[in-house]
Amino acid sequence: MTAPGVTGDEATADNARTRAAEAIARAQATTAAISTGAVLGFIALVLGAVAAWFGGVSGTRRAALVDASDRCVS
């Protein structure tokens, strides 16, 4: 007697094993691709932050001392 939903057909079992192995291989390949994309996205984000910092620093005028009305005091 077999369990419910289980067949004794060996060809069906081999087909199921093959499909399961293919699904696992696809999942592993997808995981590797997603991981690579995440790393590249992180690097792009850091480079953008550094570029924004340099842009902010170079676009800002620096005064040694300022008074209450934001005028430069030498």
PDB file of N, CA, C and O in Angstrom, chain B, residues numbered from 101:
ATOM      1  N   MET B 101       0.845  -1.184   0.000  1.00  0.00           N
ATOM      2  CA  MET B 101       0.000   0.000   0.000  1.00  0.00           C
ATOM      3  C   MET B 101       0.890   1.247   0.000  1.00  0.00           C
ATOM      4  O   MET B 101       1.905   1.285   0.696  1.00  0.00           O
ATOM      5  N   THR B 102       0.513   2.258  -0.775  1.00  0.00           N
ATOM      6  CA  THR B 102       1.303   3.481  -0.853  1.00  0.00           C
ATOM      7  C   THR B 102       0.580   4.607  -0.133  1.00  0.00           C
ATOM      8  O   THR B 102      -0.631   4.563   0.085  1.00  0.00           O
ATOM      9  N   ALA B 103       1.356   5.611   0.228  1.00  0.00           N
ATOM     10  CA  ALA B 103       0.781   6.768   0.912  1.00  0.00           C
ATOM     11  C   ALA B 103      -0.072   7.559  -0.075  1.00  0.00           C
ATOM     12  O   ALA B 103       0.161   7.480  -1.281  1.00  0.00           O
ATOM     13  N   PRO B 104      -1.044   8.311   0.402  1.00  0.00           N
ATOM     14  CA  PRO B 104      -1.884   9.111  -0.489  1.00  0.00           C
ATOM     15  C   PRO B 104      -1.046  10.105  -1.291  1.00  0.00           C
ATOM     16  O   PRO B 104      -0.197  10.800  -0.732  1.00  0.00           O
ATOM     17  N   GLY B 105      -1.283  10.170  -2.592  1.00  0.00           N
ATOM     18  CA  GLY B 105      -0.569  11.104  -3.443  1.00  0.00           C
ATOM     19  C   GLY B 105       0.770  10.590  -3.920  1.00  0.00           C
ATOM     20  O   GLY B 105       1.457  11.304  -4.651  1.00  0.00           O
ATOM     21  N   VAL B 106       1.174   9.398  -3.548  1.00  0.00           N
ATOM     22  CA  VAL B 106       2.461   8.845  -3.944  1.00  0.00           C
ATOM     23  C   VAL B 106       2.188   7.707  -4.907  1.00  0.00           C
ATOM     24  O   VAL B 106       1.376   6.824  -4.629  1.00  0.00           O
ATOM     25  N   THR B 107       2.873   7.732  -6.043  1.00  0.00           N
ATOM     26  CA  THR B 107       2.697   6.647  -7.013  1.00  0.00           C
ATOM     27  C   THR B 107       3.906   5.747  -6.969  1.00  0.00           C
ATOM     28  O   THR B 107       4.972   6.134  -6.490  1.00  0.00           O
ATOM     29  N   GLY B 108       3.735   4.564  -7.463  1.00  0.00           N
ATOM     30  CA  GLY B 108       4.846   3.621  -7.516  1.00  0.00           C
ATOM     31  C   GLY B 108       5.577   3.697  -8.835  1.00  0.00           C
ATOM     32  O   GLY B 108       6.463   2.878  -9.079  1.00  0.00           O
ATOM     33  N   ASP B 109       5.251   4.639  -9.696  1.00  0.00           N
ATOM     34  CA  ASP B 109       5.859   4.751 -11.019  1.00  0.00           C
ATOM     35  C   ASP B 109       7.259   5.351 -10.883  1.00  0.00           C
ATOM     36  O   ASP B 109       7.404   6.499 -10.461  1.00  0.00           O
ATOM     37  N   GLU B 110       8.267   4.595 -11.233  1.00  0.00           N
ATOM     38  CA  GLU B 110       9.665   5.038 -11.107  1.00  0.00           C
ATOM     39  C   GLU B 110       9.982   6.162 -12.093  1.00  0.00           C
ATOM     40  O   GLU B 110      10.770   7.050 -11.769  1.00  0.00           O
ATOM     41  N   ALA B 111       9.396   6.145 -13.272  1.00  0.00           N
ATOM     42  CA  ALA B 111       9.646   7.201 -14.264  1.00  0.00           C
ATOM     43  C   ALA B 111       9.142   8.545 -13.750  1.00  0.00           C
ATOM     44  O   ALA B 111       9.792   9.571 -13.953  1.00  0.00           O
ATOM     45  N   THR B 112       8.001   8.545 -13.095  1.00  0.00           N
ATOM     46  CA  THR B 112       7.458   9.778 -12.533  1.00  0.00           C
ATOM     47  C   THR B 112       8.357  10.308 -11.422  1.00  0.00           C
ATOM     48  O   THR B 112       8.565  11.517 -11.317  1.00  0.00           O
ATOM     49  N   ALA B 113       8.885   9.427 -10.604  1.00  0.00           N
ATOM     50  CA  ALA B 113       9.782   9.828  -9.524  1.00  0.00           C
ATOM     51  C   ALA B 113      11.076  10.409 -10.081  1.00  0.00           C
ATOM     52  O   ALA B 113      11.582  11.407  -9.567  1.00  0.00           O
ATOM     53  N   ASP B 114      11.616   9.787 -11.137  1.00  0.00           N
ATOM     54  CA  ASP B 114      12.842  10.311 -11.757  1.00  0.00           C
ATOM     55  C   ASP B 114      12.589  11.688 -12.371  1.00  0.00           C
ATOM     56  O   ASP B 114      13.428  12.584 -12.278  1.00  0.00           O
ATOM     57  N   ASN B 115      11.430  11.842 -12.996  1.00  0.00           N
ATOM     58  CA  ASN B 115      11.076  13.134 -13.584  1.00  0.00           C
ATOM     59  C   ASN B 115      10.986  14.207 -12.492  1.00  0.00           C
ATOM     60  O   ASN B 115      11.455  15.329 -12.680  1.00  0.00           O
ATOM     61  N   ALA B 116      10.390  13.864 -11.370  1.00  0.00           N
ATOM     62  CA  ALA B 116      10.261  14.817 -10.259  1.00  0.00           C
ATOM     63  C   ALA B 116      11.623  15.187  -9.694  1.00  0.00           C
ATOM     64  O   ALA B 116      11.865  16.348  -9.367  1.00  0.00           O
ATOM     65  N   ARG B 117      12.512  14.207  -9.576  1.00  0.00           N
ATOM     66  CA  ARG B 117      13.870  14.489  -9.072  1.00  0.00           C
ATOM     67  C   ARG B 117      14.620  15.412 -10.025  1.00  0.00           C
ATOM     68  O   ARG B 117      15.308  16.336  -9.592  1.00  0.00           O
ATOM     69  N   THR B 118      14.485  15.161 -11.312  1.00  0.00           N
ATOM     70  CA  THR B 118      15.161  15.995 -12.315  1.00  0.00           C
ATOM     71  C   THR B 118      14.636  17.425 -12.263  1.00  0.00           C
ATOM     72  O   THR B 118      15.418  18.376 -12.284  1.00  0.00           O
ATOM     73  N   ARG B 119      13.317  17.580 -12.194  1.00  0.00           N
ATOM     74  CA  ARG B 119      12.736  18.920 -12.112  1.00  0.00           C
ATOM     75  C   ARG B 119      13.145  19.638 -10.833  1.00  0.00           C
ATOM     76  O   ARG B 119      13.376  20.847 -10.851  1.00  0.00           O
ATOM     77  N   ALA B 120      13.236  18.917  -9.733  1.00  0.00           N
ATOM     78  CA  ALA B 120      13.664  19.524  -8.471  1.00  0.00           C
ATOM     79  C   ALA B 120      15.116  19.980  -8.552  1.00  0.00           C
ATOM     80  O   ALA B 120      15.454  21.060  -8.067  1.00  0.00           O
ATOM     81  N   ALA B 121      15.975  19.168  -9.159  1.00  0.00           N
ATOM     82  CA  ALA B 121      17.387  19.543  -9.307  1.00  0.00           C
ATOM     83  C   ALA B 121      17.527  20.772 -10.196  1.00  0.00           C
ATOM     84  O   ALA B 121      18.342  21.650  -9.911  1.00  0.00           O
ATOM     85  N   GLU B 122      16.739  20.847 -11.273  1.00  0.00           N
ATOM     86  CA  GLU B 122      16.782  22.019 -12.147  1.00  0.00           C
ATOM     87  C   GLU B 122      16.291  23.266 -11.417  1.00  0.00           C
ATOM     88  O   GLU B 122      16.852  24.347 -11.595  1.00  0.00           O
ATOM     89  N   ALA B 123      15.265  23.128 -10.610  1.00  0.00           N
ATOM     90  CA  ALA B 123      14.744  24.273  -9.847  1.00  0.00           C
ATOM     91  C   ALA B 123      15.772  24.777  -8.842  1.00  0.00           C
ATOM     92  O   ALA B 123      15.926  25.985  -8.664  1.00  0.00           O
ATOM     93  N   ILE B 124      16.469  23.864  -8.190  1.00  0.00           N
ATOM     94  CA  ILE B 124      17.504  24.255  -7.229  1.00  0.00           C
ATOM     95  C   ILE B 124      18.641  24.976  -7.943  1.00  0.00           C
ATOM     96  O   ILE B 124      19.148  25.982  -7.447  1.00  0.00           O
ATOM     97  N   ALA B 125      19.044  24.464  -9.111  1.00  0.00           N
ATOM     98  CA  ALA B 125      20.124  25.110  -9.871  1.00  0.00           C
ATOM     99  C   ALA B 125      19.717  26.521 -10.293  1.00  0.00           C
ATOM    100  O   ALA B 125      20.528  27.444 -10.213  1.00  0.00           O
ATOM    101  N   ARG B 126      18.466  26.702 -10.743  1.00  0.00           N
ATOM    102  CA  ARG B 126      17.999  28.040 -11.130  1.00  0.00           C
ATOM    103  C   ARG B 126      17.962  28.976  -9.930  1.00  0.00           C
ATOM    104  O   ARG B 126      18.323  30.147 -10.047  1.00  0.00           O
ATOM    105  N   ALA B 127      17.537  28.478  -8.794  1.00  0.00           N
ATOM    106  CA  ALA B 127      17.471  29.311  -7.591  1.00  0.00           C
ATOM    107  C   ALA B 127      18.863  29.756  -7.155  1.00  0.00           C
ATOM    108  O   ALA B 127      19.045  30.901  -6.742  1.00  0.00           O
ATOM    109  N   GLN B 128      19.830  28.878  -7.242  1.00  0.00           N
ATOM    110  CA  GLN B 128      21.191  29.243  -6.850  1.00  0.00           C
ATOM    111  C   GLN B 128      21.779  30.266  -7.810  1.00  0.00           C
ATOM    112  O   GLN B 128      22.473  31.188  -7.383  1.00  0.00           O
ATOM    113  N   ALA B 129      21.508  30.111  -9.115  1.00  0.00           N
ATOM    114  CA  ALA B 129      22.006  31.081 -10.096  1.00  0.00           C
ATOM    115  C   ALA B 129      21.357  32.449  -9.871  1.00  0.00           C
ATOM    116  O   ALA B 129      22.019  33.481  -9.980  1.00  0.00           O
ATOM    117  N   THR B 130      20.078  32.449  -9.561  1.00  0.00           N
ATOM    118  CA  THR B 130      19.370  33.706  -9.309  1.00  0.00           C
ATOM    119  C   THR B 130      19.921  34.393  -8.063  1.00  0.00           C
ATOM    120  O   THR B 130      20.086  35.613  -8.049  1.00  0.00           O
ATOM    121  N   THR B 131      20.203  33.626  -7.029  1.00  0.00           N
ATOM    122  CA  THR B 131      20.756  34.189  -5.796  1.00  0.00           C
ATOM    123  C   THR B 131      22.103  34.844  -6.051  1.00  0.00           C
ATOM    124  O   THR B 131      22.383  35.919  -5.522  1.00  0.00           O
ATOM    125  N   ALA B 132      22.942  34.201  -6.862  1.00  0.00           N
ATOM    126  CA  ALA B 132      24.253  34.776  -7.176  1.00  0.00           C
ATOM    127  C   ALA B 132      24.099  36.082  -7.948  1.00  0.00           C
ATOM    128  O   ALA B 132      24.821  37.046  -7.692  1.00  0.00           O
ATOM    129  N   ALA B 133      23.167  36.116  -8.886  1.00  0.00           N
ATOM    130  CA  ALA B 133      22.953  37.330  -9.671  1.00  0.00           C
ATOM    131  C   ALA B 133      22.427  38.467  -8.795  1.00  0.00           C
ATOM    132  O   ALA B 133      22.844  39.615  -8.950  1.00  0.00           O
ATOM    133  N   ILE B 134      21.527  38.156  -7.889  1.00  0.00           N
ATOM    134  CA  ILE B 134      20.977  39.180  -6.994  1.00  0.00           C
ATOM    135  C   ILE B 134      22.054  39.701  -6.052  1.00  0.00           C
ATOM    136  O   ILE B 134      22.115  40.901  -5.782  1.00  0.00           O
ATOM    137  N   SER B 135      22.899  38.811  -5.552  1.00  0.00           N
ATOM    138  CA  SER B 135      23.975  39.236  -4.649  1.00  0.00           C
ATOM    139  C   SER B 135      24.931  40.174  -5.364  1.00  0.00           C
ATOM    140  O   SER B 135      25.349  41.185  -4.800  1.00  0.00           O
ATOM    141  N   THR B 136      25.279  39.849  -6.600  1.00  0.00           N
ATOM    142  CA  THR B 136      26.177  40.706  -7.372  1.00  0.00           C
ATOM    143  C   THR B 136      25.539  42.077  -7.601  1.00  0.00           C
ATOM    144  O   THR B 136      26.206  43.105  -7.477  1.00  0.00           O
ATOM    145  N   GLY B 137      24.268  42.086  -7.930  1.00  0.00           N
ATOM    146  CA  GLY B 137      23.579  43.355  -8.142  1.00  0.00           C
ATOM    147  C   GLY B 137      23.504  44.180  -6.880  1.00  0.00           C
ATOM    148  O   GLY B 137      23.604  45.406  -6.937  1.00  0.00           O
ATOM    149  N   ALA B 138      23.329  43.531  -5.732  1.00  0.00           N
ATOM    150  CA  ALA B 138      23.269  44.258  -4.467  1.00  0.00           C
ATOM    151  C   ALA B 138      24.616  44.905  -4.141  1.00  0.00           C
ATOM    152  O   ALA B 138      24.662  46.041  -3.669  1.00  0.00           O
ATOM    153  N   VAL B 139      25.692  44.195  -4.390  1.00  0.00           N
ATOM    154  CA  VAL B 139      27.029  44.748  -4.123  1.00  0.00           C
ATOM    155  C   VAL B 139      27.290  45.935  -5.042  1.00  0.00           C
ATOM    156  O   VAL B 139      27.790  46.966  -4.593  1.00  0.00           O
ATOM    157  N   LEU B 140      26.957  45.801  -6.321  1.00  0.00           N
ATOM    158  CA  LEU B 140      27.174  46.905  -7.253  1.00  0.00           C
ATOM    159  C   LEU B 140      26.296  48.102  -6.900  1.00  0.00           C
ATOM    160  O   LEU B 140      26.731  49.245  -7.035  1.00  0.00           O
ATOM    161  N   GLY B 141      25.078  47.858  -6.455  1.00  0.00           N
ATOM    162  CA  GLY B 141      24.209  48.943  -6.028  1.00  0.00           C
ATOM    163  C   GLY B 141      24.761  49.675  -4.820  1.00  0.00           C
ATOM    164  O   GLY B 141      24.686  50.901  -4.742  1.00  0.00           O
ATOM    165  N   PHE B 142      25.314  48.927  -3.878  1.00  0.00           N
ATOM    166  CA  PHE B 142      25.919  49.544  -2.690  1.00  0.00           C
ATOM    167  C   PHE B 142      27.109  50.414  -3.080  1.00  0.00           C
ATOM    168  O   PHE B 142      27.260  51.526  -2.572  1.00  0.00           O
ATOM    169  N   ILE B 143      27.949  49.915  -3.975  1.00  0.00           N
ATOM    170  CA  ILE B 143      29.121  50.689  -4.411  1.00  0.00           C
ATOM    171  C   ILE B 143      28.669  51.973  -5.105  1.00  0.00           C
ATOM    172  O   ILE B 143      29.249  53.036  -4.881  1.00  0.00           O
ATOM    173  N   ALA B 144      27.640  51.880  -5.944  1.00  0.00           N
ATOM    174  CA  ALA B 144      27.128  53.072  -6.624  1.00  0.00           C
ATOM    175  C   ALA B 144      26.571  54.082  -5.622  1.00  0.00           C
ATOM    176  O   ALA B 144      26.756  55.288  -5.784  1.00  0.00           O
ATOM    177  N   LEU B 145      25.896  53.594  -4.598  1.00  0.00           N
ATOM    178  CA  LEU B 145      25.350  54.477  -3.574  1.00  0.00           C
ATOM    179  C   LEU B 145      26.458  55.210  -2.819  1.00  0.00           C
ATOM    180  O   LEU B 145      26.345  56.407  -2.558  1.00  0.00           O
ATOM    181  N   VAL B 146      27.516  54.502  -2.472  1.00  0.00           N
ATOM    182  CA  VAL B 146      28.642  55.122  -1.757  1.00  0.00           C
ATOM    183  C   VAL B 146      29.335  56.151  -2.647  1.00  0.00           C
ATOM    184  O   VAL B 146      29.661  57.247  -2.191  1.00  0.00           O
ATOM    185  N   LEU B 147      29.560  55.803  -3.910  1.00  0.00           N
ATOM    186  CA  LEU B 147      30.200  56.764  -4.819  1.00  0.00           C
ATOM    187  C   LEU B 147      29.339  58.011  -5.002  1.00  0.00           C
ATOM    188  O   LEU B 147      29.864  59.121  -5.086  1.00  0.00           O
ATOM    189  N   GLY B 148      28.019  57.834  -5.063  1.00  0.00           N
ATOM    190  CA  GLY B 148      27.129  58.988  -5.170  1.00  0.00           C
ATOM    191  C   GLY B 148      27.189  59.866  -3.936  1.00  0.00           C
ATOM    192  O   GLY B 148      27.153  61.092  -4.042  1.00  0.00           O
ATOM    193  N   ALA B 149      27.280  59.247  -2.762  1.00  0.00           N
ATOM    194  CA  ALA B 149      27.377  60.019  -1.521  1.00  0.00           C
ATOM    195  C   ALA B 149      28.683  60.806  -1.463  1.00  0.00           C
ATOM    196  O   ALA B 149      28.701  61.959  -1.032  1.00  0.00           O
ATOM    197  N   VAL B 150      29.767  60.184  -1.895  1.00  0.00           N
ATOM    198  CA  VAL B 150      31.066  60.878  -1.910  1.00  0.00           C
ATOM    199  C   VAL B 150      31.025  62.039  -2.896  1.00  0.00           C
ATOM    200  O   VAL B 150      31.522  63.124  -2.595  1.00  0.00           O
ATOM    201  N   ALA B 151      30.437  61.821  -4.069  1.00  0.00           N
ATOM    202  CA  ALA B 151      30.332  62.897  -5.063  1.00  0.00           C
ATOM    203  C   ALA B 151      29.481  64.043  -4.534  1.00  0.00           C
ATOM    204  O   ALA B 151      29.813  65.208  -4.749  1.00  0.00           O
ATOM    205  N   ALA B 152      28.397  63.731  -3.849  1.00  0.00           N
ATOM    206  CA  ALA B 152      27.553  64.776  -3.275  1.00  0.00           C
ATOM    207  C   ALA B 152      28.294  65.554  -2.197  1.00  0.00           C
ATOM    208  O   ALA B 152      28.142  66.771  -2.093  1.00  0.00           O
ATOM    209  N   TRP B 153      29.083  64.868  -1.405  1.00  0.00           N
ATOM    210  CA  TRP B 153      29.848  65.557  -0.358  1.00  0.00           C
ATOM    211  C   TRP B 153      30.852  66.519  -0.975  1.00  0.00           C
ATOM    212  O   TRP B 153      30.968  67.667  -0.547  1.00  0.00           O
ATOM    213  N   PHE B 154      31.593  66.034  -2.007  1.00  0.00           N
ATOM    214  CA  PHE B 154      32.562  66.914  -2.671  1.00  0.00           C
ATOM    215  C   PHE B 154      31.863  68.094  -3.333  1.00  0.00           C
ATOM    216  O   PHE B 154      32.364  69.217  -3.286  1.00  0.00           O
ATOM    217  N   GLY B 155      30.717  67.850  -3.947  1.00  0.00           N
ATOM    218  CA  GLY B 155      29.973  68.940  -4.572  1.00  0.00           C
ATOM    219  C   GLY B 155      29.500  69.952  -3.553  1.00  0.00           C
ATOM    220  O   GLY B 155      29.549  71.157  -3.802  1.00  0.00           O
ATOM    221  N   GLY B 156      29.040  69.476  -2.405  1.00  0.00           N
ATOM    222  CA  GLY B 156      28.596  70.387  -1.355  1.00  0.00           C
ATOM    223  C   GLY B 156      29.727  71.204  -0.784  1.00  0.00           C
ATOM    224  O   GLY B 156      29.566  72.392  -0.502  1.00  0.00           O
ATOM    225  N   VAL B 157      30.878  70.567  -0.610  1.00  0.00           N
ATOM    226  CA  VAL B 157      32.035  71.281  -0.054  1.00  0.00           C
ATOM    227  C   VAL B 157      32.555  72.307  -1.047  1.00  0.00           C
ATOM    228  O   VAL B 157      32.864  73.435  -0.664  1.00  0.00           O
ATOM    229  N   SER B 158      32.656  71.933  -2.318  1.00  0.00           N
ATOM    230  CA  SER B 158      33.215  72.870  -3.293  1.00  0.00           C
ATOM    231  C   SER B 158      32.231  73.989  -3.635  1.00  0.00           C
ATOM    232  O   SER B 158      32.653  75.054  -4.087  1.00  0.00           O
ATOM    233  N   GLY B 159      30.957  73.777  -3.434  1.00  0.00           N
ATOM    234  CA  GLY B 159      29.971  74.804  -3.743  1.00  0.00           C
ATOM    235  C   GLY B 159      29.664  75.727  -2.581  1.00  0.00           C
ATOM    236  O   GLY B 159      28.846  76.637  -2.716  1.00  0.00           O
ATOM    237  N   THR B 160      30.300  75.512  -1.447  1.00  0.00           N
ATOM    238  CA  THR B 160      30.031  76.310  -0.264  1.00  0.00           C
ATOM    239  C   THR B 160      31.192  77.267  -0.023  1.00  0.00           C
ATOM    240  O   THR B 160      32.357  76.868  -0.036  1.00  0.00           O
ATOM    241  N   ARG B 161      30.857  78.525   0.195  1.00  0.00           N
ATOM    242  CA  ARG B 161      31.881  79.523   0.492  1.00  0.00           C
ATOM    243  C   ARG B 161      32.186  79.451   1.976  1.00  0.00           C
ATOM    244  O   ARG B 161      31.273  79.429   2.802  1.00  0.00           O
ATOM    245  N   ARG B 162      33.433  79.414   2.307  1.00  0.00           N
ATOM    246  CA  ARG B 162      33.824  79.326   3.714  1.00  0.00           C
ATOM    247  C   ARG B 162      34.336  80.683   4.203  1.00  0.00           C
ATOM    248  O   ARG B 162      35.193  81.304   3.573  1.00  0.00           O
ATOM    249  N   ALA B 163      33.810  81.115   5.305  1.00  0.00           N
ATOM    250  CA  ALA B 163      34.259  82.353   5.932  1.00  0.00           C
ATOM    251  C   ALA B 163      34.849  81.984   7.288  1.00  0.00           C
ATOM    252  O   ALA B 163      34.317  81.125   7.991  1.00  0.00           O
ATOM    253  N   ALA B 164      35.936  82.628   7.647  1.00  0.00           N
ATOM    254  CA  ALA B 164      36.591  82.325   8.919  1.00  0.00           C
ATOM    255  C   ALA B 164      35.700  82.741  10.084  1.00  0.00           C
ATOM    256  O   ALA B 164      35.496  81.965  11.017  1.00  0.00           O
ATOM    257  N   LEU B 165      35.184  83.924  10.037  1.00  0.00           N
ATOM    258  CA  LEU B 165      34.313  84.434  11.087  1.00  0.00           C
ATOM    259  C   LEU B 165      33.136  85.173  10.452  1.00  0.00           C
ATOM    260  O   LEU B 165      33.306  85.865   9.448  1.00  0.00           O
ATOM    261  N   VAL B 166      31.978  85.031  11.018  1.00  0.00           N
ATOM    262  CA  VAL B 166      30.821  85.778  10.543  1.00  0.00           C
ATOM    263  C   VAL B 166      30.149  86.431  11.741  1.00  0.00           C
ATOM    264  O   VAL B 166      30.185  85.906  12.854  1.00  0.00           O
ATOM    265  N   ASP B 167      29.524  87.606  11.491  1.00  0.00           N
ATOM    266  CA  ASP B 167      28.805  88.247  12.587  1.00  0.00           C
ATOM    267  C   ASP B 167      27.342  87.806  12.574  1.00  0.00           C
ATOM    268  O   ASP B 167      26.987  86.874  11.853  1.00  0.00           O
ATOM    269  N   ALA B 168      26.510  88.449  13.344  1.00  0.00           N
ATOM    270  CA  ALA B 168      25.106  88.045  13.484  1.00  0.00           C
ATOM    271  C   ALA B 168      24.332  88.214  12.189  1.00  0.00           C
ATOM    272  O   ALA B 168      23.321  87.539  11.993  1.00  0.00           O
ATOM    273  N   SER B 169      24.779  89.103  11.288  1.00  0.00           N
ATOM    274  CA  SER B 169      24.066  89.313  10.025  1.00  0.00           C
ATOM    275  C   SER B 169      24.697  88.520   8.880  1.00  0.00           C
ATOM    276  O   SER B 169      24.467  88.830   7.710  1.00  0.00           O
ATOM    277  N   ASP B 170      25.486  87.504   9.210  1.00  0.00           N
ATOM    278  CA  ASP B 170      26.152  86.624   8.230  1.00  0.00           C
ATOM    279  C   ASP B 170      27.111  87.360   7.304  1.00  0.00           C
ATOM    280  O   ASP B 170      27.288  86.954   6.156  1.00  0.00           O
ATOM    281  N   ARG B 171      27.733  88.434   7.783  1.00  0.00           N
ATOM    282  CA  ARG B 171      28.768  89.108   7.005  1.00  0.00           C
ATOM    283  C   ARG B 171      30.125  88.634   7.499  1.00  0.00           C
ATOM    284  O   ARG B 171      30.343  88.408   8.689  1.00  0.00           O
ATOM    285  N   CYS B 172      31.018  88.496   6.547  1.00  0.00           N
ATOM    286  CA  CYS B 172      32.358  88.021   6.876  1.00  0.00           C
ATOM    287  C   CYS B 172      33.112  89.079   7.683  1.00  0.00           C
ATOM    288  O   CYS B 172      33.127  90.261   7.341  1.00  0.00           O
ATOM    289  N   VAL B 173      33.725  88.617   8.749  1.00  0.00           N
ATOM    290  CA  VAL B 173      34.506  89.503   9.594  1.00  0.00           C
ATOM    291  C   VAL B 173      35.940  89.023   9.508  1.00  0.00           C
ATOM    292  O   VAL B 173      36.255  87.887   9.862  1.00  0.00           O
ATOM    293  N   SER B 174      36.806  89.908   9.033  1.00  0.00           N
ATOM    294  CA  SER B 174      38.207  89.494   8.844  1.00  0.00           C
ATOM    295  C   SER B 174      39.047  89.729  10.060  1.00  0.00           C
ATOM    296  O   SER B 174      40.241  89.432  10.052  1.00  0.00           O
TER     297      SER B 174
END
